[in-house]
């Protein structure tokens, strides 16, 4: 699948079939996550793959009972390691860069799942302490913290396209709120330009038609309004 097509067609799937997900596909998803960019190439993340049904059911209870986790055939918990980022970047590294790094991982995983015909859903609402205790995260990683959970499975529902904001309404140039006259040309959406040209041609055609009619009327008035022409017309009538 083309990368841009994968990005455009991906959407969250919350209902999955009972078909197990092949480990080969899961391993590719994990690898895609490991290839994500990170601040200073820290790669300060760890992944926990959950495939056992009892664990998935418990995880479901700690994720506000979201249906994506309940129906999932597998889940990946993305854990961030904050100390590593803090040592290099201070408080900003701890509070922001670690979150950003894990978000990059999650997006790579979502796209890798979609590219292989799988459904996936990003889960951000969960009881962090209970997930931590259930999987022994902080017991093994002093600075480990669950950041994101990815629910996986084969889709049991048709993808629902989400409405996206128009690029022209969310994009600025060189300065916030600064727009260009024709943003569609910058984004190479020539269809809008063609529509404008077609409207201009229609408008121009309408204007010229109106002007020609007015000109013709004036010429006729001038021609038949002369005394000589009036006499000729009167003779013809007689």
N, C-alpha and C positions, 0 to 999 in steps of 0.2 A: 504494500500500500504506500502511495506517495505520502511524504511527511506532512505536507500542508493539507492534503485530503484527510489524513488521519486526525490532525488537529481540529479541522472543521467539522468532521462527522462524529467525533467523540462526544458522548453525553453520559451522565450518571445513570447506572443501572442498579435498581434496588431489589429486583426479584430475579432469582436464579433457579435453574432446573436442578434436579438431583444428580445430574451427571458430574462425576468427579473431574477435577481439573488435572490434566497430565503434569507430572513433575517437570518434564522438559519445558513446558510453557512457563511454569512458575519460576524455574531457574533463569529463564530469559528475562522475566520481569525483575527478578532480584538483581540480575546483572545490569539491566537498564538503569535501575536505581543507583547502583554503585558507580555508574558513569556520570552521574549528575555533577554539575559544577558546585564548588563550595568556596567560601572565603579563604584565601590563602592556601587553597587546596588542602584544607584541614581534614576533609572527609570524616568529620566527627559525628558519625552515625553508626548505628547497629540495627539489624533487622531481626525480628522474631516471626517466623512462619508458623501459623496456627492452622492445623488441618484436622485435629481430633474433634469430633462432634461435641462431646461433653464440655471441652474447653471453649468451643465456639458458643455454646449455649450460655455458659457463665459470662463470657465476654459480652454477649448480647445483653445480659442483665445490667452490665456496667456501662453500656453505651445508650442508656435511656431507652432500651428496648427498640432500637431502630430496626426496621424490617430488613435492611440490607445485610446486617450482621446475622440476623436470624436465618435468612435463606442462603447465606454465603457457604460455599464449599471450601473456602480457604480465606485466611486473613493475614495481612502482613502488618505488624506493628513497627513503625519507624521510631526509633529512639534517638534522641539527641544527647551528645556528651558536651556539657556546658563548660567544664573546667578547661578543656583544651582551647576553646575559643576565648575564654576569659584571660588565659595566660598570654595570649598573643594580642588580643584586641580590647582587653579590659571589659568594663560593664556592657558596652555596646556589643561586644562579641558574645557575651553570655546571654543577653536578653534578646538580641536581634539576629545576629549572624547565624546562630545555631538554628533558630526557627526558619530563617530563609533557606539555609542549606537543606533542611529536612523537607521544606516545601518543594524545592527543586527535585529532590528524590521522588516525592509523591507524584509529581507531574510526569516524570519519566516513566514511572510504573504504570500510571493510568494509560498513557499512550502505547506502551508496550503490550498491555493487556488488550486494548482495542485492536491493535494491529494484528493480533493473533486470534481474533474472533471471540474474545472473552468480554464479559461485562465487568465493570468495576465501579466502586463508589468510594469517594473520599469521606472518611468519618473523622470529624473534629470534636464532636460533642461526646465526651465520656468522662467517667469518674477517674481521674488520673491516679489517685492513691490506690483505689481498688484494682485498677489494671496493673499498677506497679506491684502490688502485693501478690496478685494472682500469678504473675509471670516472674517474680523475683528479680525485677530489673535493678532497683537501687541496691539490692543485696550483692549483686555481682558487678555493678557499675556504680561507683560512689556518686558520680555526677550524672548518671543516666536518668533520662526522663522520657516517658512516652509522649510523642508529639502528634503523630497522625496514625490512623488505622485505615488500611485499604482492604475493602471487602471484595472478594473475587468469586467468579463463577460463570457458567454459561447463561446468557440472557434468557429469561422466561417472559420477557415483555418487549414490545416494540420500542426502540429508542424514540424519545420525544424531543424533537429539535427545540432548542431554547432560543428565544428571541434575543438577539445581540444588538447592542447600541450601534448606531451609525458611526463610522470612523470619523466623519467630519464633525460630529458633535462632541467627541472625546479627545480629539487630537489638536495640539497647538504647535506652532512653529517658532522656535528660537526664544519664545517668552510665553509665560502662562497667559492664556486667554487671547493670544495673538493668532489670528487665523489668516489664511491666504484667500484670495478672491475665488479661485477655482480649486478647492482641495481634491476634487474628484480626479483632476488631471495628475496631481501629485501621486495619488494612489492608483493611477492608471485605470480608473473606472471610466472608460471612454463612452460608455452607453449614455451617461448623463449629458456629456458634451454633445453627442449626436442628437439627443432629444431636444436640447436647447437650440441647436442649429436648425432642426426640422421645424420647431416652433417659430424661429425667426424667419425662415423661408416662407412659412404659411402666412405670417403676419405681413412680411414684405409683399408677397403676392396679393394679399387682400388690399393692402394700401395702394399698390400700383393699379389694381383693377378699379378701385374707387376713384383714383386720380384720373385714369383714362376716361372713365365715364363722365366725370366732371368736365374734363377738357373737351370731350366730344360734344357735350351739351352746350358749352360756351361757344364752340365753333359753329354749331348749328344755329345758335341764337344770333351770332354775329352775321352769319351768312343769310339766313332767312329774315333777319330783322332789318335789312337794308330796303329802302324804298323801291329800287329796281326789282328786287326779288319778290317783293310784295305784289307789284303789278303783274309779274309773270304768273304768280300763284293765283291771283284773282282771275286772269284770262283763262287759265286752265280750268278753273272751277266753272266758268261760264261755258 
